Amino acid sequence: MSANILDGRATAAAIRAELAGRVAALAERGVVPGLGTVLVGDDPGSRAYVGGKHRDCAQVGIASIRRELPADATQAQVEQVVDELNADPSCTGYIVQLPLPRGLDANAVLERMDPAKDADGLHPVNLGRLVLGVDGPLPCTPRGIVELLRRHDVALAGARVCVIGRGVTVGRPIGLLLTRRSENATVTLCHTGTKALAQHVREADVVVAAAGSPGLITPEMVRPGAAVLDVGITRTDEGLLGDVHPDVATVADWVAPMPGGVGPMTRAMLLANVVEAAEHAAGLAA
Ligand SMILES: Nc1nc(=O)c2c([nH]1)NC[C@@H]1CN(c3ccc(C(=O)N[C@@H](CCC(=O)O)C(=O)O)cc3)C=[N+]21
């Protein structure tokens, strides 16, 4: 027996098609959403992700604004680019690709962004809105995970979700989404200080592995019938490694593979945030 696939590629393609229709409706009103990306340094992974985001934009009809800085850029130079994108009316939303090279203060950069243009949902004001339950852009990976489960009819209401990893893009915010009344899950957040990781994972109906530790989640740890989402990506000379051991597919009912699971959904939710920000700015918001 092998698990069903939570197919992020197909789901993201369907979402892009929906968004293309909304972009066309904006175009009728003379509004073209524009996504800006700020890439500092030459990390190959970051470069690949940013390239993928611009390909997605082209497909949906979103304009792209690409800003690049060398790895030795100063804090002031990065903040200058942030100021320019804040002021640029053709840029309706943007992201600063993380992590920034050592020596740069990512939190100061995030705080300097215009929260209305924050396509990642990582500005402190928008993270605060998430805590308060006020509408705003949601962090892309958590939003993508919720959407991926919803579109495959994997129930979250009353489910026990075990999240592994406490990073600011996934582990920290995802519990806030999953415990909203609309999702109604119960969330345990595990991290490197967790004593009995296997026991926590074993109790879960849904496992979100976002630790960045290859093969961390093994088949013995997983409750038969669970849904397991692999969010970890570790680049090695042999290729990409996820946090979920491949044999987990023999135990779980559902697996979001890496690649082809959560990554494409993250990109699709970035586009959704950009389109929604442009709709808000045009007075078209739902
Ligand atoms: N400000 C900011 N926002 C982010 O959203 C952000 C970031 N910084 N820094 C890095 C992480 C990572 N991330 C990914 C997005 C898509 C894939 C993706 O599409 N992966 C494909 C292919 C994997 C590959 O070939 O590299 C897949 O899983 O199928 C992966 C990783 C966004 N991040």
The ligand as an ORCA input file, in Angstrom:
! r2SCAN-3c Opt
* xyz 1 1
  N      10.810     35.837      1.870
  C      10.764     34.539      1.599
  N       9.590     33.970      1.262
  C       9.537     32.629      0.968
  O       8.450     32.104      0.660
  C      10.736     31.872      1.022
  C      11.917     32.523      1.375
  N      11.898     33.842      1.660
  N      13.067     31.849      1.444
  C      13.167     30.450      1.127
  C      11.853     29.720      1.291
  C      11.776     28.459      0.486
  N      10.673     28.638     -0.419
  C      10.317     27.738     -1.418
  C       9.370     28.042     -2.375
  C       9.075     27.157     -3.399
  C       9.721     25.961     -3.491
  C       9.411     25.044     -4.601
  O       8.713     25.402     -5.526
  N       9.930     23.811     -4.574
  C       9.712     22.874     -5.641
  C      10.995     22.511     -6.322
  C      12.168     22.320     -5.421
  C      13.458     22.668     -6.140
  O      13.692     22.128     -7.237
  O      14.230     23.489     -5.599
  C       9.027     21.631     -5.095
  O       9.044     21.430     -3.869
  O       8.442     20.914     -5.880
  C      10.641     25.625     -2.546
  C      10.925     26.522     -1.509
  C      10.148     29.862     -0.241
  N      10.776     30.521      0.736
*
